[in-house]
Every structure is written in C-alpha cells, then in structure tokens.
Amino acid sequence: MRTPAEIIQRLEDIDDDLQNRTLELEHAAMAWFQKKREREQLLATAFISAEGSVAERHARADRDHATVGALEEAQYEALKAVVRTLEARSAIGMSLLKVQR
C-alpha cells in the first residue's frame, strides 16, 4: 500500500498531466470540429452536384469524402480517453487518501 505522501505526489503528477492534456484536448477538439464542418460542406456540395437517386447521391458523397477529418477525429477521441483515464485515476487516488487518513 502506498503512503499518503506517495499518493499526494501521484495526484500532483496527475494534475500536471491533466493540465497539459486538457490544453491538447481543446486544440484537438477545435481541429476536429473545423474538419467536421469542412466535411459537411464537401458532402453537401458533392450531393448537390451528383446525379442519380437520393441514396446514390448520398453514397457517392460519403464515399468521396469519408476520410476527411479522420485523423483529427482520432486524435480528439484518443485525448478524450486519456483525460477520462487520468480523471478516474485521480478519483481513485483521492479515495485511497481518504481511507488512509
């Protein structure tokens, strides 16, 4: 079992990491939402200019622009998962600290 001092040090490390990751997450979110809007515009333009039934036009637009923003979305989702993990570890550390005091 870790000592209260070790737990406090770990919580401080987690807090520092969370501060850095939160800023990264904000930048990743901005990049993803900008690419998402860009993709929606590209899809709409492709849909309007395509020929065929509505389903065919949607399929062509999706096919042609499916990868737009994929990297930005992946980075955003990955950072979001890391932040959630750090928050969970912080909650566990605080609970351990309460038990030991």
Secondary structure in CASP SS format (residue, H / E / C, confidence):
PFRMAT SS
TARGET T0000
AUTHOR 0000-0000-0000
METHOD secondary structure of the structure
MODEL  1
M C 1.00
R C 1.00
T C 1.00
P H 1.00
A H 1.00
E H 1.00
I H 1.00
I H 1.00
Q H 1.00
R H 1.00
L H 1.00
E H 1.00
D H 1.00
I H 1.00
D H 1.00
D H 1.00
D H 1.00
L H 1.00
Q H 1.00
N H 1.00
R H 1.00
T H 1.00
L H 1.00
E H 1.00
L H 1.00
E H 1.00
H H 1.00
A H 1.00
A H 1.00
M H 1.00
A H 1.00
W H 1.00
F H 1.00
Q H 1.00
K H 1.00
K H 1.00
R H 1.00
E H 1.00
R H 1.00
E H 1.00
Q H 1.00
L H 1.00
L H 1.00
A H 1.00
T H 1.00
A H 1.00
F H 1.00
I H 1.00
S H 1.00
A C 1.00
E C 1.00
G C 1.00
S C 1.00
V H 1.00
A H 1.00
E H 1.00
R H 1.00
H H 1.00
A H 1.00
R H 1.00
A H 1.00
D H 1.00
R H 1.00
D H 1.00
H H 1.00
A C 1.00
T C 1.00
V C 1.00
G C 1.00
A H 1.00
L H 1.00
E H 1.00
E H 1.00
A H 1.00
Q H 1.00
Y H 1.00
E H 1.00
A H 1.00
L H 1.00
K H 1.00
A H 1.00
V H 1.00
V H 1.00
R H 1.00
T H 1.00
L H 1.00
E H 1.00
A H 1.00
R H 1.00
S H 1.00
A H 1.00
I H 1.00
G H 1.00
M H 1.00
S H 1.00
L H 1.00
L H 1.00
K H 1.00
V H 1.00
Q H 1.00
R C 1.00
END
